[in-house]
Amino acid sequence: MATKLTTAISNRTLQALVLKVGNQNYFAKLATVAVGSEHKVEIDVNWTYQEFSLEPVLTAGATLQKIIVNSDDCCDFERITITESDGKLQADKTPRGQLNDADSASFNTWRSYFGWPKFNWRFWLWT
């Protein structure tokens, strides 16, 4: 199973957003997401916890606050769309698809071929 996942972060606001990566109060600039565009973030599920800060590029009249998206969100959601509502940024998240039946059937076949057989253990009380 792949341990790297890609999440698309889309900017649907009226201002360009600066995407920074870090944790707590220490962030490094990763990219600038222009209005109407997206940036794909690739993370590994085995990495430590990270936060992604999205804040508007400093321009005259910028009043939007920053929003934080964490690495757990990137694992759970395939697309995060940043919109603005009432002067605040909000994240609309699209969940990842579930494992379909064909994938689960092939996994069970692989497990039964390479793994131990499944046993139904029963414990009897002897009196």
N, C-alpha and C positions, 0 to 999 in steps of 0.2 A: 504494500500500500504506500502511495506517495505521501511523503511527510511535508512537502511544500505546497502551499495553497496561494492562489492569486485572488486578490480582492480589488475590484475597480471602485475608486472613489471619484464620484462625479460632482462637478460644481454647477449647480442650478441657481446660483445667486446672481446678483447684479454687480458683484465685485470679484476681482481675482483673489484667490486664497493662497496663503503660504502654508505648505504642508511640512511639518517638522516632526522628527522622531526622537524619542527619549523616554525618560521616566522621571517622575516627580517634577522638579523644577529645572532640570537640565535637558535642553532640547537642541538638536542640530537640524539645520535646514535640509530638507530632502528634495523638495520641488516646489514650483509655483504652478498652481492649477488655474488656468485661464477661465474666463466666463464661458460656460457651455461645453467645456472639455472635461476630460477625466485623466486620472493617473492610476496606473496599476501598481499595487503594492504586493510583493511576494514575501511571504513569511514562512518559516518552518515551525511546525507545531511543537517541536522540541526546544525552541528558543525560550529564553526567559521572558517575563512579562514586559511589554513595551506599550507606550502610549503614543498616539499620533495626534498632534495638535493642528487644528485648522483655524487660521485667523486671517482676516482681511489684510491685504497689502495696505500699508499706511498711506492713505491719501487724504486730502482735505475733505472733511465731511463723513469720514468712515465712523460709523457708530455701532457696528456689529461686534459682538463679543466673540471670543474664541470658543471652540467646541473641541472636546477630547473624545477620541475614539481609541479603544484599546485593542491589543492583539487578540484577545478573546473574541471581540466583535468580528475581527478579520477572519478568524477560524470559522465562526458560525454563519457569516453572511457573505454572499458572493458579490454583492453590490451595495455600496453605501452612497446614497445621494444626499448631498448637502443642499438644503433649501433655506430660505429665510421667511420667517413669519412674525409679524409684529415687531420687527427690528431685532429679532434673535435668530441665531443659526439653529437649525435642527437637522438631525440625521434620520433619513428614511432608509430602512434596511430591508434588503431582499434576501431571504434565507437561501442557503444552499439546497440543492435537490437531495432527495433521499436515495439510498442505495436501491436500485431496481431489482426485481426478482431474478433476472438473468444473471446479474453480478453475484447475488447471494447464492444462487444454485451452483455456479462455477466455484465459488469459494468453498462451499460445503463438500463438493466433489474433490477438490484439492486437499482439503483437510482430512477426508476419509482415506485418501490414497497415501498421503505422507505421514499421517498422524496415527495415534493409537486408536483402535476401534472404540466405538461408544459402547459402554456397558451399562446395563440397568442393574444397579446394585440393590439387593434386598437383604435386609438384616432380619433374621428370625430370632425370636426369643425362645430359648429352650427351657422348658419347665421340668 
